Amino acid sequence: MIAHALAYMHPSRVLSLAIIMSTTGNPELPQGKLEILMQYFAPLPSERQAYVEECVRRDRLIYGTFPFDEVQAREYRTKEYDRCYYLEGPIRQLAALAIPGNIQPEKKSTKN
C-alpha cells in the first residue's frame, strides 16, 4: 500500500510499479473467502517448527488448485524464519492492506 500511495501522490517519482498481493480496497471487487481470510488474520506461532508448518499450510490455501511444491515452500519458510523472525511484521503488513480503504479514485490518476 505504501507503493500505491507513492505512485498516486508523487507520480513523477515513480517510473514503473508492479504490485502483487495487494488491493485497491474497492468494495465492488470480489472478496476473499471468509474461512481463508480468518486463517490469515489468525496469529502465527512463535516456535520455529510450528511457524514453518503453519505458513506452509497457509501457502497451500493460497495456491488453490495450482501445483504446490511443499518441499520448496517448507525450505523457503524455514529460511524466512531463520533470516529474521519478527512476528509483528506480517501483522503490520495485513493492517496496511486494510487501513487505506478504497483507493480506487486516487488510482485513476495514475497511468495504467
C-alpha positions as CSV (number, residue, x, y, z in Angstrom):
1,M,0.0,0.0,0.0
2,I,3.0,2.3,0.5
3,A,3.9,1.9,-3.1
4,H,0.3,2.6,-4.2
5,A,0.3,5.8,-2.2
6,L,3.7,6.9,-3.5
7,A,2.6,6.3,-7.1
8,Y,-0.6,8.4,-6.9
9,M,0.8,11.1,-4.6
10,H,4.1,11.6,-6.4
11,P,3.7,10.1,-9.9
12,S,6.8,12.0,-11.2
13,R,8.9,9.9,-8.7
14,V,7.7,6.5,-10.0
15,L,8.7,5.3,-13.4
16,S,7.0,1.9,-13.1
17,L,5.5,-0.2,-10.5
18,A,4.4,-3.9,-10.3
19,I,2.1,-4.6,-7.4
20,I,1.3,-8.1,-6.2
21,M,-0.8,-9.4,-3.3
22,S,-2.4,-6.1,-2.8
23,T,-5.8,-4.4,-3.5
24,T,-7.3,-1.1,-4.3
25,G,-9.8,-1.6,-1.5
26,N,-12.7,-1.2,-4.0
27,P,-15.7,-2.8,-2.2
28,E,-17.1,-3.7,-5.6
29,L,-14.3,-6.2,-6.2
30,P,-14.8,-9.9,-5.3
31,Q,-13.9,-10.6,-1.7
32,G,-11.8,-13.4,-0.5
33,K,-13.4,-16.5,1.1
34,L,-14.1,-15.7,4.7
35,E,-12.7,-19.0,6.0
36,I,-9.4,-18.4,4.3
37,L,-9.2,-14.7,5.4
38,M,-9.9,-15.7,9.0
39,Q,-7.0,-18.1,8.9
40,Y,-4.7,-15.4,7.5
41,F,-5.6,-13.0,10.3
42,A,-5.1,-15.6,13.0
43,P,-1.9,-15.3,15.0
44,L,1.2,-17.1,13.8
45,P,3.1,-19.4,16.2
46,S,6.4,-18.1,17.6
47,E,8.1,-21.5,17.8
48,R,10.2,-22.2,14.7
49,Q,8.8,-25.6,13.5
50,A,5.2,-24.6,14.3
51,Y,5.7,-21.3,12.4
52,V,7.0,-23.2,9.3
53,E,4.2,-25.7,9.4
54,E,1.5,-23.0,9.7
55,C,3.0,-20.9,6.9
56,V,3.2,-23.9,4.6
57,R,-0.4,-24.7,5.4
58,R,-1.5,-21.1,4.6
59,D,0.6,-21.2,1.4
60,R,-1.2,-24.3,0.3
61,L,-4.5,-22.5,0.7
62,I,-3.4,-19.6,-1.5
63,Y,-2.3,-22.0,-4.3
64,G,-5.8,-23.5,-4.5
65,T,-5.9,-25.9,-7.5
66,F,-2.5,-24.8,-8.8
67,P,0.5,-27.2,-8.3
68,F,2.1,-26.7,-4.9
69,D,5.7,-27.7,-4.1
70,E,5.6,-28.4,-0.4
71,V,9.3,-29.1,-0.1
72,Q,10.1,-25.8,-1.7
73,A,7.6,-24.0,0.4
74,R,9.0,-25.6,3.6
75,E,12.6,-24.6,2.7
76,Y,11.5,-21.1,1.9
77,R,9.5,-20.6,5.1
78,T,12.4,-22.1,7.2
79,K,14.9,-19.7,5.6
80,E,12.4,-16.9,6.2
81,Y,12.1,-17.7,9.9
82,D,15.9,-18.1,10.3
83,R,16.7,-14.9,8.5
84,C,14.5,-12.6,10.5
85,Y,11.7,-13.9,12.7
86,Y,9.6,-10.8,13.5
87,L,6.1,-11.7,14.4
88,E,4.8,-8.1,14.2
89,G,5.8,-7.8,10.5
90,P,3.0,-9.9,8.9
91,I,0.5,-8.3,11.3
92,R,1.6,-4.8,10.2
93,Q,1.5,-5.8,6.5
94,L,-2.1,-7.1,6.8
95,A,-3.1,-3.9,8.7
96,A,-1.6,-1.8,5.9
97,L,-3.8,-3.5,3.4
98,A,-7.0,-2.8,5.5
99,I,-6.4,0.7,6.7
100,P,-6.4,2.8,3.5
101,G,-9.9,1.8,2.4
102,N,-10.9,2.4,-1.2
103,I,-8.0,4.0,-3.1
104,Q,-9.7,3.5,-6.5
105,P,-10.4,7.2,-7.0
106,E,-6.7,8.0,-6.4
107,K,-5.6,5.1,-8.6
108,K,-7.4,6.6,-11.6
109,S,-4.9,9.5,-11.5
110,T,-2.1,7.1,-12.3
111,K,-1.3,5.7,-15.8
112,N,-2.0,2.1,-16.5
